[in-house]
Amino acid sequence: MMLLGCGTDIVFNSRFQGKSDEFLSKLLNECELKKINECVSTSKRVETIGSLFALKEAVSKALGFSLFDVGIKNITVENDKKGKPLVSLNSTLLNQIKAYYKISTVNILSSISHEKDYSVAFAVFEGEA
């Protein structure tokens, strides 16, 4: 695998305080909305939204495009059984990235951290011809 890009983002979590479900549905996929709706406390919910947004932004930077160009809902963030963030791209975006970089395989490594006020995320984009 070749390292093709890396990106990072930091978010002030309170910017997502009190946002409506309609607004959040423009940013998050069904599985991500389910994840935030499972949060018991409001502060945990806001941190989770901030973390998801920060990671999506970091991924777009790693891919070398703006989040507007990539489409925020074309990036999905899930977690493995141990909580590690797993990033996937929808098939249209994945094919566009493969064609743009002339690669056959895409791998995205990521990390998220958050505390009360801020969430930060880092993403590494690897590809193979």
N, C-alpha and C positions, 0 to 999 in steps of 0.2 A: 504494500500500500504506500502511496505517496501522500505526503502532507500537502494539502491544497489550500488550506485556510484555517484561521482561528478567529473567534469573536468572543467578545465579552459585553455584558450589559449590567447596569445597576439601576434599580427602580426604587423610588420612594413609595412604599406600600400604601400609604394613606390616600394616594391618588385613586385607589380602587374602592375606598370606603363608600358604602352606600350606593354603589352602582347597581342599576337595575339588571334583572335577568335578560331583558331585551338587549341592553348594551353589551353584557358579557357574552351573549350568544353570537355577537359579531366578532369576538376575539377567540372564543374557545369552541372546541369540538364537543360532541355529545359526551364522550368519555371524560373529558376534562371538566365539563359542567357537572357531571355526576360526582366527580372527585371533590369539587368545591362545595357541592350541596351536602356532602357527607360530613363536612367539617362542623363540629359541634359549636365551637366558639367563634364569634365574629372576628376576633383578632387572627385566629388560625386561618379562617377563610380568606381574609385580606392578604395574609402572608403567602398563602397558596396561589392566589391569583397573581400577585406580584412576581412570585417565582416562575410561574408558567409564562407570563409575559416576558420576563427578563430572558428566559431560555429561548423563547421563540425569536427574540431580537438578536441574541447572541448567535443563534443558528443562521439567521439571514446574513449577518455580518461575516460569519465563517464561509458561507457560500459565495460571498462577494456581491451580494445584491441587497437592496433596501427591503425592509419588511413589506413595503407597499408593492414592490415588484414581485416578491415571492408569494405574497398572500398569506396572511397570518393563520388562516384556518387550514392551509395546505401543510402546515407543520403540526404534528401531534406529539404530545408529551405524555408518556405513561411511566409507570414504575415497575421494576421487577419485584420479585418476592421480598427482597431485602431493602427495597426503597430506592435503588439506583434509578436515576432518570434515564428513560429510553426514548430516543427521538426517532420518529418516522416521518417520511415525506409522502404525500399522496402520489399516486402513479403518474399523473400529469407533470407535476413538479419534478419528480424523480427522473422522468424521461428527458425533461428539458435540461436538467443539470448534467445528466450523462451526455447529452448531445453537445452542450456548450463546452464542457471540459474534455470531450472525446474519451470518456471512460466507460467501463462496463459495470463497475462496482462502486457503490457509495457507502461509506461508513461515517457515522457521526458519533463522536464521544462527547459526553457532557457532564457538567457538575453544577449543582445549585447549592446555594447557602442563603439562609435568611435569618434575620432576627426581627425584633419588633418593628423597627422603622424601615429597614432596607432589605431587599433581596438582590442577590448577585448571581449571575450565571456565566458559565464559560463553555464554549463549544469548539471542537476540533473537527475539521472536515477532511476525510481521507478518501482517496479514490484509487482505482486500479484500472489500467487499460485492458 
